[in-house]
């Protein structure tokens, strides 16, 4: 929470605690008080969370914020992303909604694209909005007008909540698809740079060469694809490290620009705005993880420097 307090001081952080968490809310409240974290509110409602069902946690927070009635914009974050640069408040104040405009076409190389395209619940929602395209967006660092998310939440609540035939991260598709379907003004991209941008860029290049050899949508080709993906993930080439933190913290446009656009096979989309990155993902969740300690130290050094400047 100190991370947000330093880099995004105007924000109030609403924490959703998973039903699977191994601690009580009272213990978390005590820890936050001891750390003097005054910018945090804990959502008392705890949704069950697992891979592919995180959307329910976001909807729970949206409902909680709506009940409080004091939000103009709602930004999405995860426990494994961190801010590394000031300016988020000014960035989102310059627009209305911030998400990707990544149309998902049949045949996409994105591993979850086909699952989203055949999801009957999403199809029902899309049909209510005139057959809008499936639009995917990174959730971390995306931001929407509160009223837009309230309208989206009402739409989602109006259809039966059935599991997807093929599991996929609905939170990366539903919010952005429905925002576009509601004709919400999209003025920018998410402000968090994810290691997945680097991984997918290389993985999809590899698969463009491999697919003609192994085919697609068969048990054998899916097995080989997963094997290649597993080996590439284990290599760790895509991980966010100190140098990437430094590049984003300093606004190193020269290093970042080659990653600004991405193609998932049959679509080219813009990943981030030229001067619109303020955070990174993934950062290990453990408090003693070296990268997390490094980012905390950067914030502490900057705060000390600002205090020193004010006193001179």
C-alpha positions as CSV (number, residue, x, y, z in Angstrom):
1,X,0.0,0.0,0.0
2,X,3.0,2.3,0.5
3,X,3.6,1.8,-3.2
4,X,0.3,3.4,-4.1
5,X,0.6,6.0,-1.3
6,X,3.8,7.3,-2.9
7,X,3.1,6.9,-6.7
8,X,-0.7,7.4,-6.7
9,X,-1.5,9.4,-3.6
10,X,-4.9,10.6,-4.8
11,X,-6.2,7.0,-5.0
12,X,-8.1,5.1,-2.4
13,X,-7.3,1.4,-2.6
14,X,-10.1,-1.1,-2.2
15,X,-8.8,-4.5,-1.3
16,X,-10.6,-7.7,-2.1
17,X,-9.5,-10.6,0.0
18,X,-10.1,-14.0,-1.6
19,X,-12.3,-16.5,0.2
20,X,-9.4,-18.9,0.0
21,X,-7.0,-16.5,1.9
22,X,-5.5,-18.1,4.9
23,X,-5.9,-15.1,7.2
24,X,-8.8,-13.2,8.8
25,X,-9.8,-9.7,7.7
26,X,-9.2,-8.5,11.3
27,X,-5.5,-9.6,11.0
28,X,-5.2,-7.7,7.8
29,X,-6.8,-4.6,9.3
30,X,-4.4,-4.7,12.2
31,X,-1.4,-5.0,10.0
32,X,-2.6,-2.0,7.9
33,X,-3.1,0.1,11.0
34,X,0.3,-0.7,12.3
35,X,1.8,0.2,8.9
36,X,-0.2,3.5,9.0
37,X,-1.8,2.7,5.6
38,X,-4.6,5.3,5.5
39,X,-5.4,5.0,1.8
40,X,-6.9,1.5,2.0
41,X,-10.4,0.2,2.5
42,X,-11.1,-3.6,2.8
43,X,-14.1,-4.9,1.0
44,X,-15.9,-7.1,3.6
45,X,-17.4,-9.3,0.8
46,X,-15.1,-12.2,-0.1
47,X,-15.6,-14.0,-3.4
48,X,-14.1,-17.4,-4.1
49,X,-11.3,-16.9,-6.6
50,X,-9.4,-19.2,-8.9
51,X,-7.8,-19.0,-12.3
52,X,-10.5,-18.1,-14.8
53,X,-12.8,-16.6,-12.1
54,X,-11.1,-13.4,-11.0
55,X,-13.8,-11.4,-12.7
56,X,-16.0,-12.1,-9.7
57,X,-13.5,-10.4,-7.4
58,X,-13.5,-7.3,-9.6
59,X,-17.3,-7.3,-9.7
60,X,-17.4,-7.5,-5.9
61,X,-15.2,-4.5,-5.7
62,X,-17.2,-2.6,-8.2
63,X,-20.4,-3.3,-6.2
64,X,-18.7,-2.2,-3.0
65,X,-17.4,1.0,-4.5
66,X,-20.8,1.7,-6.0
67,X,-22.5,1.3,-2.6
68,X,-20.1,3.9,-1.2
69,X,-20.9,6.3,-4.0
70,X,-17.7,8.3,-4.0
71,X,-15.8,7.2,-7.1
72,X,-15.4,8.9,-10.4
73,X,-13.0,6.4,-11.9
74,X,-12.0,2.8,-11.0
75,X,-8.6,1.4,-11.9
76,X,-7.8,-2.3,-11.8
77,X,-4.7,-3.8,-10.2
78,X,-3.4,-7.1,-9.0
79,X,-1.2,-8.1,-6.0
80,X,1.7,-8.9,-8.4
81,X,1.9,-5.5,-10.1
82,X,3.6,-2.4,-8.7
83,X,3.8,1.3,-9.7
84,X,7.3,2.6,-10.4
85,X,6.7,6.1,-11.7
86,X,4.6,9.1,-10.6
87,X,1.9,10.6,-12.9
88,X,-0.9,8.0,-13.0
89,X,-3.4,10.5,-11.6
90,X,-2.6,13.1,-14.2
91,X,-2.7,10.4,-17.0
92,X,-6.2,9.2,-16.2
93,X,-7.4,12.7,-15.5
94,X,-6.7,13.4,-19.2
95,X,-9.3,10.9,-20.5
96,X,-12.2,8.8,-19.6
97,X,-11.5,5.1,-20.1
98,X,-8.3,3.2,-20.6
99,X,-8.1,-0.3,-22.0
100,X,-6.9,-2.1,-25.1
101,X,-8.8,-2.2,-28.4
102,X,-7.7,-5.6,-29.3
103,X,-10.3,-7.3,-31.5
104,X,-10.2,-11.1,-31.1
105,X,-10.6,-12.8,-34.5
106,X,-11.0,-16.6,-35.2
107,X,-7.6,-18.1,-35.7
108,X,-5.9,-15.8,-33.2
109,X,-2.6,-17.0,-31.7
110,X,-3.7,-15.8,-28.3
111,X,-4.2,-18.9,-26.2
112,X,-7.5,-17.8,-24.8
113,X,-9.0,-16.2,-28.0
114,X,-11.0,-19.3,-29.2
115,X,-12.4,-19.9,-25.7
116,X,-13.7,-16.3,-25.5
117,X,-15.3,-16.6,-29.0
118,X,-17.3,-19.7,-28.0
119,X,-18.4,-18.5,-24.6
120,X,-22.2,-18.5,-24.7
121,X,-22.6,-16.1,-21.7
122,X,-20.3,-13.5,-23.5
123,X,-22.2,-14.1,-26.8
124,X,-25.5,-13.3,-25.0
125,X,-24.1,-10.1,-23.7
126,X,-22.6,-9.2,-27.1
127,X,-25.9,-9.8,-28.8
128,X,-27.7,-7.4,-26.4
129,X,-25.2,-4.7,-27.6
130,X,-25.8,-5.4,-31.3
131,X,-23.3,-8.1,-31.8
132,X,-20.2,-6.2,-30.7
133,X,-16.8,-7.7,-31.4
134,X,-14.9,-9.6,-28.7
135,X,-12.3,-7.1,-27.4
136,X,-9.5,-8.2,-25.1
137,X,-7.6,-6.0,-22.8
138,X,-5.0,-6.4,-20.1
139,X,-6.8,-5.9,-16.7
140,X,-3.9,-4.5,-14.7
141,X,-3.6,-0.7,-15.3
142,X,-6.9,-0.5,-17.1
143,X,-9.2,2.2,-15.8
144,X,-12.9,3.0,-16.5
145,X,-15.4,5.7,-15.5
146,X,-17.2,4.4,-12.5
147,X,-20.6,4.9,-14.3
148,X,-19.4,2.7,-17.2
149,X,-18.4,-0.1,-14.8
150,X,-21.7,0.1,-13.0
151,X,-23.6,-0.3,-16.3
152,X,-21.3,-3.2,-17.2
153,X,-22.0,-4.9,-13.9
154,X,-25.7,-4.5,-14.4
155,X,-25.4,-6.1,-17.8
156,X,-23.4,-9.0,-16.5
157,X,-25.9,-9.6,-13.6
158,X,-28.7,-9.8,-16.2
159,X,-27.4,-13.1,-17.7
160,X,-27.0,-16.5,-16.1
161,X,-23.5,-16.9,-14.6
162,X,-22.5,-20.2,-16.2
163,X,-19.0,-21.5,-16.4
164,X,-17.3,-21.1,-19.7
165,X,-17.1,-24.3,-21.8
166,X,-13.4,-23.7,-22.1
167,X,-11.9,-21.9,-19.1
168,X,-10.2,-18.5,-19.8
169,X,-9.6,-15.3,-17.9
170,X,-13.0,-13.6,-18.4
171,X,-11.8,-10.4,-16.7
172,X,-9.4,-9.8,-19.7
173,X,-12.4,-9.9,-22.1
174,X,-15.7,-9.0,-20.6
175,X,-15.1,-5.5,-19.2
176,X,-13.3,-4.3,-22.4
177,X,-15.9,-5.9,-24.7
178,X,-18.8,-4.4,-22.9
179,X,-17.2,-1.0,-22.6
180,X,-16.8,-0.9,-26.3
181,X,-20.3,-2.2,-26.8
182,X,-21.6,0.6,-24.6
183,X,-19.7,3.1,-26.8
184,X,-17.7,4.3,-23.9
185,X,-15.0,6.7,-24.9
186,X,-11.6,5.0,-24.9
187,X,-8.9,7.6,-24.5
188,X,-5.8,5.5,-23.7
189,X,-4.2,2.2,-22.9
190,X,-3.5,0.4,-19.6
191,X,-0.6,2.0,-17.8
192,X,1.1,-1.2,-16.5
193,X,3.8,-2.9,-18.6
194,X,3.4,-6.7,-18.3
195,X,6.1,-9.3,-18.9
196,X,3.4,-11.1,-21.1
197,X,3.9,-8.4,-23.7
198,X,7.5,-9.6,-24.1
199,X,6.6,-13.3,-23.8
200,X,3.8,-13.3,-26.3
201,X,5.9,-11.3,-28.8
202,X,8.5,-14.1,-29.0
203,X,6.1,-17.1,-28.4
204,X,3.8,-16.0,-31.3
205,X,6.7,-15.6,-33.6
206,X,7.8,-19.1,-32.8
207,X,4.3,-20.5,-33.3
208,X,4.0,-18.8,-36.8
209,X,6.8,-21.1,-37.9
210,X,5.6,-24.1,-35.9
211,X,1.9,-24.2,-36.8
212,X,2.5,-25.1,-40.5
213,X,4.4,-28.1,-39.3
214,X,2.2,-29.4,-36.5
215,X,-1.2,-28.0,-37.5
216,X,-3.8,-26.6,-35.1
217,X,-6.7,-27.7,-32.9
218,X,-5.7,-31.3,-32.5
219,X,-4.7,-33.2,-29.4
220,X,-1.2,-33.6,-30.7
221,X,-0.7,-30.0,-31.8
222,X,-2.1,-28.7,-28.6
223,X,0.2,-30.9,-26.6
224,X,3.2,-29.7,-28.6
225,X,2.2,-26.1,-28.3
226,X,1.8,-26.4,-24.5
227,X,5.2,-28.1,-24.4
228,X,6.9,-25.2,-26.3
229,X,5.1,-22.7,-24.1
230,X,6.2,-24.4,-20.9
231,X,9.9,-24.5,-21.9
232,X,9.8,-20.8,-22.9
233,X,8.2,-19.8,-19.6
234,X,10.8,-21.8,-17.7
235,X,13.6,-20.1,-19.6
236,X,12.5,-16.8,-17.9
237,X,13.6,-14.6,-20.8
238,X,10.6,-12.4,-20.4
239,X,10.8,-11.6,-16.7
240,X,10.6,-8.1,-15.5
241,X,13.9,-7.2,-13.8
242,X,15.6,-4.1,-12.4
243,X,16.6,-2.8,-15.8
244,X,12.9,-2.8,-17.0
245,X,11.8,-1.1,-13.8
246,X,14.5,1.5,-14.3
247,X,13.5,2.0,-18.0
248,X,9.8,2.6,-17.1
249,X,10.6,4.7,-14.0
250,X,12.8,7.0,-16.2
251,X,10.4,7.0,-19.2
252,X,13.1,5.4,-21.5
253,X,11.0,5.7,-24.7
254,X,13.9,4.4,-26.8
255,X,13.9,1.0,-25.1
256,X,10.1,0.8,-24.8
257,X,9.0,1.8,-28.3
258,X,9.8,-1.6,-30.0
259,X,7.2,-3.1,-27.7
260,X,4.5,-0.6,-28.3
261,X,2.6,-2.7,-30.9
262,X,1.9,-6.4,-31.0
263,X,0.4,-8.9,-33.5
264,X,-1.5,-12.0,-32.4
265,X,-1.5,-13.4,-35.9
266,X,-4.4,-11.6,-37.6
267,X,-4.5,-8.3,-35.7
268,X,-2.1,-5.5,-34.8
269,X,-2.9,-3.6,-31.7
270,X,-1.3,-0.9,-29.6
271,X,-0.1,-2.1,-26.2
272,X,0.6,1.2,-24.4
273,X,0.8,5.0,-25.0
274,X,4.2,6.4,-25.8
275,X,4.4,8.2,-22.4
276,X,1.7,6.3,-20.6
277,X,3.5,3.6,-18.6
278,X,3.7,3.9,-14.8
279,X,3.9,0.3,-13.5
280,X,5.1,-3.3,-14.1
281,X,3.8,-6.8,-13.8
282,X,4.8,-9.5,-12.6
283,X,6.5,-8.7,-9.4
284,X,6.8,-11.6,-7.0
285,X,4.2,-11.3,-4.2
286,X,6.5,-12.2,-1.3
287,X,7.5,-9.1,0.6
288,X,11.1,-10.2,0.7
289,X,11.3,-10.8,-3.1
290,X,14.4,-8.8,-4.4
291,X,12.5,-7.0,-7.1
292,X,9.8,-5.9,-4.7
293,X,12.4,-4.7,-2.3
294,X,14.1,-2.8,-5.1
295,X,11.0,-1.0,-6.2
296,X,10.2,-0.1,-2.5
297,X,13.7,1.3,-2.2
298,X,13.3,3.4,-5.3
299,X,10.1,4.9,-3.9
300,X,11.8,5.5,-0.5
301,X,14.8,7.2,-2.1
302,X,12.5,9.4,-4.2
303,X,10.4,10.4,-1.2
304,X,13.6,11.3,0.8
305,X,14.9,13.3,-2.1
306,X,11.6,15.2,-2.4
307,X,11.6,15.9,1.3
308,X,15.2,17.1,1.1
309,X,14.4,19.4,-1.8
310,X,11.4,20.9,0.2
311,X,13.7,21.6,3.2
312,X,16.4,23.5,1.1
